[in-house]
Amino acid sequence: MNCNIASKRSFSFNPAGLGCLIVGAAMLLGGFALAAAHVPEPRAGGPAGGPAPVVTLRRVQAPALRRGGVSQAVLVFRVRAGYHINSNHPNSSFLIATTLRFAGKGKGIEVRAIHWPQPRELKFQFAAKPLSVFSGTFPVRVDLRAAAGAGAQVLSGTLQYQACNDTLCRPPATLPVQLRVHVQ
């Protein structure tokens, strides 16, 4: 399609140019509609001025461990109001499960088991059946064993999740987690 509407010397009407004008106007209006549909995320508290995270680690109750002993740490996470994250066992194969992983052993500390809370089954307009989700504040219990070592130790890990609201899902995200444990 030739979109030359006017010549350099004088203005002349070109019927093909009218189609270009209509397509251009539709693209411009479509751009305004997309801009109006975009709702900016709050920026307070986000890394490097980015959007604030949907999930935060609110509290860690780390036990004192005896060498060779087993104990349990509790990590309390908070999902921002208006959002939910899929549970560790979502109801559909296309949903992204929430996972908590720790990188190797922290100087002789090993993760024996991770105990998730009971998820909520919530119905959303976009899904045929209820979804298994976490929302609000929820605890995750982590069984630890101190195989060796002594003193203060740090076990690093990540919570991987996908946050959604009633109409859309954000890209999957990773939250760094640190467990500080004192081995006696």
Protein Blocks (a to p, Z undefined) as FASTA:
>chain_A
ZZbfbdfkbccddfklmmmmmmmmmmmmmmmmmmmmpccddfehpahhiacdfbdcfbdc
dddddehiacdddddddddehiacddfbdfbfkbccdddddehjeehiacfbdcdddddd
dddfkbmbdcdddehjdddddddddfbdedjdddddddddddddfkbccddddddddddd
ddZZ
